Amino acid sequence: MSDTHCPGFESNKSLSEVIVKCPDCGQEQEIFSDEMGKQVKCKGCSSLFDSTACKVE
């Protein structure tokens, strides 16, 4: 079996999961590390928030 990967695999293999918490409803959700600093839409209440300010340590 060959060790081939999907196109784009190399650029994504260093990503990690980050937990952020919605400031409006408090729901936690996972995003990828490349999404930090971007607006995130809450899956619970649909509000938009800054992922950097809402990271769960």
Number of C-alpha atoms within 10 A of each C-alpha: 3 4 4 7 8 6 7 8 10 9 8 10 8 9 12 11 12 17 15 24 19 24 16 13 12 13 13 17 18 13 17 12 13 13 14 17 13 12 13 20 15 20 12 13 12 12 14 15 19 17 22 14 13 18 17 13 6
